[in-house]
Amino acid sequence: MSKSIKILFIGDVIGVPGLNMVKLVLPGLIEKERIDFVIANGENMSDGMGVLKRDADELLSLQINVLTGGNHTLDKIQSHKFIAESKNLLRPLNYPKGVYGTGLGIYNLSEKNVKVTVVNLIGRVFMKPLDCPFRAFDRIYEKIKDETNIIFVDFHAEATSEKIAFGWHADGRASVVVGTHTHVQTADSRVLPNGTAYITDVGMTGPYDSVIGMKKEASVRRYIMGTPHKHEVAEGDVKFAAIIADINSETGKANSIKRIIYPEF
């Protein structure tokens, strides 16, 4: 039996263009790379903000095991009941106690005889002032560390400094820490000294003829005029952004992390 598992994480899936790109790329990538477990950030799936049940179900039908979220996860009020009941769609763990949904899932990989923990956290710099993600991770780590040593963290944050600080904070405890939210893939993927695979931002799976997935004309007017303009999902130059982390299933330490952007720029 192999002593490693491969986890694929797909960066923020933006609307229908992102969904269609996942449909196109994912099956072949799973087969080629022999992926054992798939996670995708789905908080921008429905019209670019939030996730409806129908869209989450469609993503989860594509060999995706878990959807993570962020500051838009709870935007669609009609999804509240679904999110409250779902075990495969996570919202940030560090929302206040009592908020519906869950920020953590533990999933069995029976064929590998291991468990994978997925944790979703949200940063606080330039974001809504929620509970401390660093301390939230500390608390949950103490609760789960004896059940599984494979811990994958989606850290959804605006500031690169906060993401990097969290990577160092979790080094040696989390198997993988990926940053999401800023929709631009960074070139700093690496394994930190104590065995945590890290990248500041995975990037987005969606249209790049845009401003972070939205139609660029409205975004430009918003900056020039200082007035509100409707966010609409763009359509052109769609790309698939992801990382593959290879993890030692006995130690929980990362062997490697590889960036994917397809098609390349």
N, C-alpha and C positions, 0 to 999 in steps of 0.2 A: 504493500500500500504506500502511495506517495506521501511524503512527510510535508508536503506543501500544498497550499490551495491558492487559486488565482481568483481575485475579486476584481470585477470590472465596475467602475463608477462612471456614470454618464452625467456630464455637466448640464446645468439648468436647461430643461427641455422647453422650448418656446413655441407654444401654440401648435397649430396644425402643421406648419412647415417642419418644426422639430420632431413631431410625432412621425411624420412621413419619412424623415431621415433615419430615425431609429428603426422603423420597419425595414428600411432598405439595407442598413449596415449591420444591425445587431445579429441576425442569425448566422451570417458568415463569420463574423468576428468571434462569436462564442465557439464555433467549430474550429476555426483556425488557431485560436489562442488557448483552446481547452479551458474555457472559463468555468469555474465552479459556482459562482454566486454573482448576481448582478444587482446593483443599486443605481437608482437614478434620482436626481433632484427634479421634482415635479411641480414646484410651487408656481411656475409660470405657464402651466400647461393649458389652462382654460382662458382664452382671449388675452394671454400674457400676464394675467394676475389672478392667482388662486387656482384651485383645482376642483372641478366638478366630478361627481361619482362616475359618470359615464367615461370621462377622460382618464381617470385613475384606473378604472377597470380595463380600459383598452391598453394602457401602458403595462399593467400587470399581466395581461394576457400574452405579452411579447417576451416571455422568459425572463422578465424582470421580477426579482424577489421582493424588493422593498423600494418604496418611494420616500425620499426625505423632503423636507420643506424649508421654510424660512419666514420672512416677514409678510409674505403674501398668502401663506397657506390657509389662513382663516378668512380670507377676503370674501369668499362666496358664501353668503349666509345659508343658502339652500344645501350646502355641503356639511353643515355642522353635525347633523346626526350621523352621517356617514363617517366623518372623521372621528367622532366620539367612539364609534364601534369598531373601526378598522384596526387590524393588527399589522397591516403591511403598508400603512401610510403614517409617517411620523411627522409631528410638528415639533418645534424646538422644545427641548426638555426644560429650559429655564424660564418658561412662562410661569406666572404665579400658580401656586397650589390651587386646584379647583377648576382650572381651565380644561375644557374637554379635550380628548385625544391623549396621545402618549408620545413621549420623546425618545423612547428606547424600545427596542425589540431584540429578543434572543431567538435565533433561528437555528434549527437542526439541519445539518448536512449529513444525513444518514449514510450516504455512500462514502463519505470521508471520516465518519465517526467523530465529528467535531461540531461545536456550536459556534455561531458567529453572532456577536453583539453589534448592533448598529445604534449609534447615538447621534441625535440631531441637536445641535446647540446654535444659539444666535448671539452675535456680538452686541456690544452696547455703544461703541463709538460711532457717532452720527446715526444712530438707530434709536428705536424706542427703548427707554430705560427699563429693562427687565431685570430679572435676578442675575447674579454674577455667573457667567458661564464657566469660569475657572473653578469656582467652589462647587457648582452643580456637578461638574465632571468628577471632582474629588470625592464627593459624597456617593455618586453612583458607582464609581470605580471600586470603592471599598465593599459595596454590596454585591458586585458581580464578579470580582476577580477570582473567586474560588470556583465559579461555575464554568467560566471560559476565559482563556487568555487571548482570544482573537476579538479585538475591539476596534471597530471602524467608526470614526467620527467625521460627520459632515458639519464643519464649523462655518455657519452662514453669517458673514460679516462684511462691513464696508471697508474698514481700515486694514491695509496690509500689515501695519505694525501690530495690530491686535491679533490677527491670524498667526503671524510669525511667533509672537509671544506665547500664544496658546500651544503652538507646535512644540516649542521648547518645554512648556509646562507639562505636556502630556508625553514627552519623549521617554520611552522605556515602559510606559504603561499602555498607551494606545498602540495598536498595530499600524494603523493608518490614520492620518489627519489630512483631510482635504478641505480647502477653502472653496466656498461658493458665494454667489450673490453679485459680484462685480462683472461677470459675464465675459471677462477677457482672460484667456489662458496665460499663465505666467510660466517663465522658463526656469523656475527654481526647484523642480522636482528632484528629490534626493532622499536618501535614508539617513536620518539623524544618528548621532553617535551611539545612542542607547537602543536603536533598533526600530524607531518609528518612521514609516514612510510618510513623506510630507510634500505638499504643494500648496502655494498660497491661493491659487484659484484654478479650477479645472477648465473654466471657460464655459461657453454656452453651446448647446445643440439647437441650432436655429438659423435664422437669416442674418447674414453679416452685411448685406446691403442695407444698413440700418444704423440706429444708435442703440446699442445693446439690445437688439431684437425688435425695437419699435420703429415705425416709419420715420425716416430721418427728417423729412420736411417739417413735421410738427415739432420734433425735438429741437431743430435749429431755431424755429420761430419762438419756442418757449424761452430759449436763452437770449435771443435778440430783443424780444418784446417784453419779457418778464411777465407774460400773461399765460393763463392756463390753455393747454391744447390737448385734445383727446389722444390718449395712448392707443395705437392700433398696431397689431402685429404686422411686421414687414414680411416680404415674400422671397426676395432674391438672394442669391449666393449662400445657399444653405450648407452648413457644415456640421459635422459630428465631432464633438469634443468630449474626451474621456481620459481616464487613466486606468492602467492595469497594475495592481499590486500583487506581487508574489510573496506569500507569507508562510513561514515555517509553522506548521500546524501543531508542533509539540511545544515550541517556545513562545509562539505568538509574535515573534520578531519578524520584521520585513526583510526579505531577501533583496527585493528590487521594486522600483516603481517606474513605469513607462508612460509617457504622455502620448496621446493620440489627437490629431486634428486631421479630419478628412472631409473633403479634399484639402490638401495643403494650400496655403496662400500662394 
